[in-house]
């Protein structure tokens, strides 16, 4: 999951300036954090955040700490079914 976070971080940094998303990896960046923080289960910030965008295949047990949770549904049928069963 850390490697996935690093790839997302690098992809966001490669965006054109006019579509830049202010962000940082968990534990990096300014003291108050950027509007978007990229974290993974082993490296989560304890500061409150409003929205969780989860890329996990299973439910994030810490999701209840957020006001809103956005989950992505996998494309593959077997993974879609697994996601339905774990919610």
Number of C-alpha atoms within 10 A of each C-alpha: 13 14 9 13 17 15 12 14 17 11 10 16 15 11 11 9 8 6 9 11 15 12 18 20 21 18 14 12 12 9 7 7 17 16 11 15 21 22 20 18 12 8 13 14 16 8 7 9 14 10 14 21 13 16 17 15 15 15 13 14 8 10 15 10 14 13 11 13 14 11 16 12 15 15 8 8 10 9 14 14 12 13 18 10 9 9 7
